[in-house]
Amino acid sequence: VSSTNPPVMKLKNDETLVSAVRVESSGTSTSNIYEVKAKRNARILFLFPVNPEITYTVSATGSSTVSAKPWWNFLAW
C-alpha cells in the first residue's frame, strides 16, 4: 500500500459514507490510520427506522475494526 494513497474499505450494502479522516498516530508507529464514519439504515425492533453512525478504524494495510457504535445497536436490524 502506498503511503500517499489511503486504503480501500468496502462498506456493507446498507451503509453510506459520512466521513473519512486521517488520524495522527502517537508514538513511534509510522503507519497511517484512518477513521471512517458510516451511517446504516436499520430499524429498532423491526418498527422504528433509525440511522446509527458506526465508526471504523482502518490501518494502512487495509484491516478495519469497529471502534464505536451506539449501545442500542444490538436492537437494530
Accessible surface in RSA format (square Angstrom, percent):
REM  Atomic radii and reference values for relative SASA: ProtOr
REM  Chains: A
REM  Algorithm: Lee & Richards
REM  Probe-radius: 1.40
REM  Slices: 20
REM RES _ NUM      All-atoms   Total-Side   Main-Chain    Non-polar    All polar
REM                ABS   REL    ABS   REL    ABS   REL    ABS   REL    ABS   REL
RES VAL A   1   131.63  86.6  50.01  45.3  81.62 196.7  61.95  53.8  69.68 189.0
RES SER A   2    59.29  50.1  38.27  51.1  21.03  48.4  34.76  74.0  24.53  34.4
RES SER A   3    91.96  77.7  69.83  93.2  22.12  51.0  47.75 101.7  44.20  61.9
RES THR A   4   115.06  81.8  86.16  87.3  28.90  68.9  78.83 105.9  36.23  54.8
RES ASN A   5    92.85  64.0  90.47  87.4   2.38   5.7  18.81  45.3  74.04  71.6
RES PRO A   6    81.58  59.5  71.88  65.5   9.69  35.2  71.88  59.3   9.69  60.2
RES PRO A   7    23.27  17.0   3.80   3.5  19.47  70.8   8.44   7.0  14.83  92.2
RES VAL A   8   139.25  91.6 114.49 103.6  24.76  59.7 118.20 102.7  21.05  57.1
RES MET A   9    48.29  25.0  21.06  13.9  27.23  64.8  24.39  20.7  23.89  31.7
RES LYS A  10   192.29  93.8 163.04 100.0  29.25  69.6 110.18  99.2  82.10  87.5
RES LEU A  11    46.41  25.8  25.69  18.4  20.73  52.1  27.16  19.1  19.25  51.8
RES LYS A  12   138.31  67.5 125.77  77.2  12.54  29.9  82.90  74.6  55.41  59.0
RES ASN A  13   165.40 114.1 126.77 122.5  38.63  93.0  39.37  94.7 126.03 121.8
RES ASP A  14    55.91  39.2  48.11  47.9   7.80  18.5  32.89  77.4  23.02  23.0
RES GLU A  15    13.08   7.5   1.44   1.1  11.64  27.7   0.16   0.3  12.92  10.5
RES THR A  16    82.35  58.6  78.22  79.3   4.13   9.8  67.89  91.2  14.46  21.9
RES LEU A  17   107.85  60.1  79.17  56.6  28.68  72.1  79.17  55.6  28.68  77.2
RES VAL A  18    70.89  46.6  39.05  35.4  31.84  76.7  43.11  37.5  27.79  75.4
RES SER A  19    39.12  33.1  32.44  43.3   6.68  15.4  33.04  70.4   6.08   8.5
RES ALA A  20    66.22  60.9  34.07  52.6  32.15  73.1  34.49  48.6  31.72  84.0
RES VAL A  21    83.32  54.8  79.62  72.1   3.70   8.9  83.32  72.4   0.00   0.0
RES ARG A  22   130.28  54.7 110.25  56.2  20.03  47.7  34.27  46.8  96.01  58.2
RES VAL A  23    60.67  39.9  55.18  50.0   5.48  13.2  58.52  50.8   2.15   5.8
RES GLU A  24   140.64  80.7 120.61  91.2  20.03  47.7  64.40 124.6  76.24  62.2
RES SER A  25    42.80  36.2  13.82  18.4  28.98  66.8   8.14  17.3  34.66  48.6
RES SER A  26   105.53  89.2  80.71 107.7  24.82  57.2  52.17 111.1  53.36  74.8
RES GLY A  27    73.36  90.5   0.00   N/A  73.36  90.5  39.18 107.5  34.18  76.5
RES THR A  28   139.85  99.5 114.28 115.9  25.58  61.0  89.20 119.8  50.65  76.6
RES SER A  29    59.79  50.5  41.78  55.8  18.01  41.5  39.66  84.5  20.13  28.2
RES THR A  30   132.66  94.4 101.86 103.3  30.80  73.4  75.47 101.4  57.18  86.4
RES SER A  31    53.63  45.3  42.90  57.3  10.72  24.7  39.28  83.6  14.35  20.1
RES ASN A  32    20.34  14.0  17.49  16.9   2.85   6.9   1.75   4.2  18.59  18.0
RES ILE A  33    51.35  29.2  51.35  38.3   0.00   0.0  51.35  37.0   0.00   0.0
RES TYR A  34    28.06  13.1  28.01  15.9   0.05   0.1  20.74  15.6   7.32   9.0
RES GLU A  35    61.61  35.4  61.01  46.2   0.60   1.4   2.65   5.1  58.96  48.1
RES VAL A  36    14.12   9.3  14.12  12.8   0.00   0.0  14.12  12.3   0.00   0.0
RES LYS A  37    67.03  32.7  67.03  41.1   0.00   0.0  15.93  14.3  51.10  54.4
RES ALA A  38     0.35   0.3   0.22   0.3   0.13   0.3   0.22   0.3   0.13   0.3
RES LYS A  39    83.31  40.6  81.84  50.2   1.47   3.5  43.82  39.4  39.49  42.1
RES ARG A  40    30.46  12.8  30.31  15.4   0.15   0.4   8.09  11.1  22.37  13.6
RES ASN A  41    98.12  67.7  89.39  86.4   8.73  21.0  27.02  65.0  71.10  68.7
RES ALA A  42     9.46   8.7   0.00   0.0   9.46  21.5   4.29   6.0   5.17  13.7
RES ARG A  43   112.55  47.3 112.55  57.4   0.00   0.0  28.80  39.4  83.75  50.8
RES ILE A  44    35.73  20.3  35.73  26.6   0.00   0.0  35.73  25.7   0.00   0.0
RES LEU A  45    92.79  51.7  83.39  59.7   9.41  23.6  84.63  59.4   8.16  22.0
RES PHE A  46   141.55  70.8 126.31  78.2  15.24  39.7 126.31  76.6  15.24  43.6
RES LEU A  47   115.88  64.5 100.09  71.6  15.79  39.7 101.90  71.6  13.98  37.6
RES PHE A  48   124.39  62.2 124.39  77.0   0.00   0.0 124.39  75.4   0.00   0.0
RES PRO A  49    98.91  72.1  79.50  72.5  19.41  70.6  79.86  65.9  19.04 118.4
RES VAL A  50    33.90  22.3  24.67  22.3   9.23  22.2  31.90  27.7   2.00   5.4
RES ASN A  51    85.53  59.0  68.24  65.9  17.29  41.6   9.07  21.8  76.46  73.9
RES PRO A  52     3.82   2.8   0.00   0.0   3.82  13.9   3.82   3.2   0.00   0.0
RES GLU A  53    65.38  37.5  54.23  41.0  11.15  26.6  17.71  34.3  47.67  38.9
RES ILE A  54     9.85   5.6   9.85   7.3   0.00   0.0   9.85   7.1   0.00   0.0
RES THR A  55    13.89   9.9  13.89  14.1   0.00   0.0   5.26   7.1   8.63  13.0
RES TYR A  56    17.00   7.9  17.00   9.7   0.00   0.0  12.80   9.6   4.20   5.2
RES THR A  57    46.83  33.3  44.47  45.1   2.36   5.6  34.77  46.7  12.06  18.2
RES VAL A  58     2.06   1.4   2.06   1.9   0.00   0.0   2.06   1.8   0.00   0.0
RES SER A  59    32.19  27.2  31.02  41.4   1.17   2.7  30.90  65.8   1.29   1.8
RES ALA A  60    22.62  20.8  22.00  33.9   0.62   1.4  22.13  31.2   0.49   1.3
RES THR A  61   114.34  81.3  87.05  88.2  27.29  65.0  80.87 108.6  33.47  50.6
RES GLY A  62    31.72  39.1   0.00   N/A  31.72  39.1  12.84  35.2  18.87  42.3
RES SER A  63    73.30  61.9  60.17  80.3  13.13  30.3  51.99 110.7  21.31  29.9
RES SER A  64    52.15  44.1  25.93  34.6  26.22  60.4   0.55   1.2  51.60  72.3
RES THR A  65    90.51  64.4  83.82  85.0   6.69  16.0  76.75 103.1  13.76  20.8
RES VAL A  66    73.06  48.1  44.80  40.6  28.26  68.1  44.80  38.9  28.26  76.6
RES SER A  67    65.71  55.5  28.15  37.6  37.56  86.5  34.31  73.1  31.39  44.0
RES ALA A  68    52.78  48.5  44.93  69.3   7.85  17.9  52.68  74.2   0.10   0.3
RES LYS A  69   118.42  57.8  90.20  55.3  28.22  67.2  47.68  42.9  70.74  75.4
RES PRO A  70    31.21  22.7  15.75  14.4  15.46  56.2  27.66  22.8   3.55  22.1
RES TRP A  71   198.86  79.8 175.37  84.9  23.49  55.2 164.47  87.7  34.40  55.8
RES TRP A  72    60.85  24.4  60.85  29.5   0.00   0.0  38.85  20.7  22.00  35.7
RES ASN A  73    22.89  15.8  20.25  19.6   2.64   6.4   2.70   6.5  20.19  19.5
RES PHE A  74   141.92  71.0 116.27  72.0  25.65  66.7 128.17  77.7  13.75  39.4
RES LEU A  75    51.69  28.8  51.69  37.0   0.00   0.0  51.69  36.3   0.00   0.0
RES ALA A  76     7.67   7.1   0.00   0.0   7.67  17.5   0.00   0.0   7.67  20.3
RES TRP A  77   147.45  59.2 118.26  57.2  29.19  68.5 109.34  58.3  38.11  61.8
END  Absolute sums over single chains surface
CHAIN  1 A     5637.1       4474.4       1162.8       3476.2       2160.9
END  Absolute sums over all chains
TOTAL          5637.1       4474.4       1162.8       3476.2       2160.9
